[in-house]
């Protein structure tokens, strides 16, 4: 093993390392923005796929179900009223 202690090599390497360190935050920021954009695109694609596959919002499904139940109850009450008016005879 041989250790070399020279100032010339260290100065050249340290300057290069300093330049890389200065550029590194900019590169990291650029990479972070690219990654964020890619994640957003992936999320949008997943949302589009969910919409195309017919997956509806749970709240929307519950509201539709409640509306259908209300309509059915109204129809049944109308049928029961008509049954009572006719004297309890089915047609």
C-alpha positions as a Markdown table, in Angstrom:
| # | Residue | x | y | z |
|---|---|---|---|---|
| 1 | Unk | 0.0 | 0.0 | 0.0 |
| 2 | Unk | 1.3 | 3.3 | -1.0 |
| 3 | Unk | 0.1 | 6.7 | 0.3 |
| 4 | Unk | 0.7 | 9.8 | -1.8 |
| 5 | Unk | 0.4 | 13.2 | -0.3 |
| 6 | Unk | 0.5 | 15.7 | -3.0 |
| 7 | Unk | -1.3 | 19.1 | -3.1 |
| 8 | Unk | -1.7 | 19.2 | -6.8 |
| 9 | Unk | -4.0 | 16.2 | -7.1 |
| 10 | Unk | -6.0 | 17.1 | -4.1 |
| 11 | Unk | -6.7 | 20.6 | -5.4 |
| 12 | Unk | -7.9 | 19.4 | -8.8 |
| 13 | Unk | -10.1 | 16.7 | -7.3 |
| 14 | Unk | -11.5 | 19.0 | -4.6 |
| 15 | Unk | -12.5 | 21.6 | -7.2 |
| 16 | Unk | -14.2 | 19.0 | -9.3 |
| 17 | Unk | -16.0 | 17.7 | -6.2 |
| 18 | Unk | -17.1 | 21.2 | -5.3 |
| 19 | Unk | -18.5 | 21.7 | -8.8 |
| 20 | Unk | -20.4 | 18.4 | -8.5 |
| 21 | Unk | -21.7 | 19.4 | -5.1 |
| 22 | Unk | -22.9 | 22.7 | -6.5 |
| 23 | Unk | -24.6 | 21.0 | -9.4 |
| 24 | Unk | -26.0 | 18.2 | -7.3 |
| 25 | Unk | -28.9 | 20.2 | -5.6 |
| 26 | Unk | -30.0 | 21.5 | -9.0 |
| 27 | Unk | -29.9 | 18.0 | -10.4 |
| 28 | Unk | -31.7 | 16.6 | -7.4 |
| 29 | Unk | -34.4 | 19.3 | -7.7 |
| 30 | Unk | -34.8 | 18.6 | -11.4 |
| 31 | Unk | -35.1 | 14.8 | -10.7 |
| 32 | Unk | -37.6 | 15.5 | -7.9 |
| 33 | Unk | -39.8 | 17.5 | -10.2 |
| 34 | Unk | -39.6 | 14.9 | -12.9 |
| 35 | Unk | -40.6 | 12.2 | -10.4 |
| 36 | Unk | -43.5 | 14.3 | -9.1 |
| 37 | Unk | -44.7 | 14.9 | -12.7 |
| 38 | Unk | -44.5 | 11.1 | -13.4 |
| 39 | Unk | -46.4 | 10.3 | -10.3 |
| 40 | Unk | -49.2 | 12.8 | -11.2 |
| 41 | Unk | -49.4 | 11.3 | -14.7 |
| 42 | Unk | -49.7 | 7.8 | -13.2 |
| 43 | Unk | -52.4 | 8.9 | -10.8 |
| 44 | Unk | -54.4 | 10.5 | -13.7 |
| 45 | Unk | -54.1 | 7.4 | -15.7 |
| 46 | Unk | -55.3 | 5.3 | -12.8 |
| 47 | Unk | -58.3 | 7.6 | -12.4 |
| 48 | Unk | -59.1 | 7.4 | -16.1 |
| 49 | Unk | -58.9 | 3.6 | -15.9 |
| 50 | Unk | -61.3 | 3.6 | -12.9 |
| 51 | Unk | -63.8 | 5.8 | -14.8 |
| 52 | Unk | -63.6 | 3.6 | -17.9 |
| 53 | Unk | -64.1 | 0.4 | -16.0 |
| 54 | Unk | -67.4 | 1.6 | -14.6 |
| 55 | Unk | -66.3 | 2.0 | -11.0 |
| 56 | Unk | -68.5 | 4.6 | -9.4 |
| 57 | Unk | -68.1 | 6.6 | -6.3 |
| 58 | Unk | -69.5 | 4.9 | -3.2 |
| 59 | Unk | -71.5 | 8.0 | -2.3 |
| 60 | Unk | -73.1 | 8.1 | -5.7 |
| 61 | Unk | -74.1 | 4.5 | -5.4 |
| 62 | Unk | -75.7 | 5.0 | -2.0 |
| 63 | Unk | -77.6 | 8.0 | -3.2 |
| 64 | Unk | -78.9 | 6.1 | -6.3 |
| 65 | Unk | -80.0 | 3.2 | -4.0 |
| 66 | Unk | -81.8 | 5.6 | -1.6 |
| 67 | Unk | -83.6 | 7.3 | -4.6 |
| 68 | Unk | -84.7 | 3.9 | -5.9 |
| 69 | Unk | -86.0 | 2.9 | -2.5 |
| 70 | Unk | -88.0 | 6.2 | -2.3 |
| 71 | Unk | -89.6 | 5.6 | -5.7 |
| 72 | Unk | -90.4 | 2.0 | -4.8 |
| 73 | Unk | -92.0 | 3.1 | -1.5 |
| 74 | Unk | -94.1 | 5.7 | -3.3 |
| 75 | Unk | -95.3 | 3.1 | -5.8 |
| 76 | Unk | -96.2 | 0.6 | -3.1 |
| 77 | Unk | -98.1 | 3.2 | -1.1 |
| 78 | Unk | -100.1 | 4.1 | -4.2 |
| 79 | Unk | -100.8 | 0.4 | -4.8 |
| 80 | Unk | -102.0 | 0.0 | -1.2 |
| 81 | Unk | -104.2 | 3.0 | -1.4 |
| 82 | Unk | -105.8 | 1.7 | -4.6 |
| 83 | Unk | -106.3 | -1.6 | -3.0 |
| 84 | Unk | -108.2 | 0.0 | 0.0 |
| 85 | Unk | -110.4 | 2.1 | -2.3 |
| 86 | Unk | -111.5 | -0.8 | -4.4 |
| 87 | Unk | -112.7 | -2.6 | -1.3 |
| 88 | Unk | -109.8 | -4.9 | -0.9 |
| 89 | Unk | -110.3 | -6.7 | -4.3 |
| 90 | Unk | -107.3 | -7.3 | -6.6 |
| 91 | Unk | -108.0 | -6.8 | -10.3 |
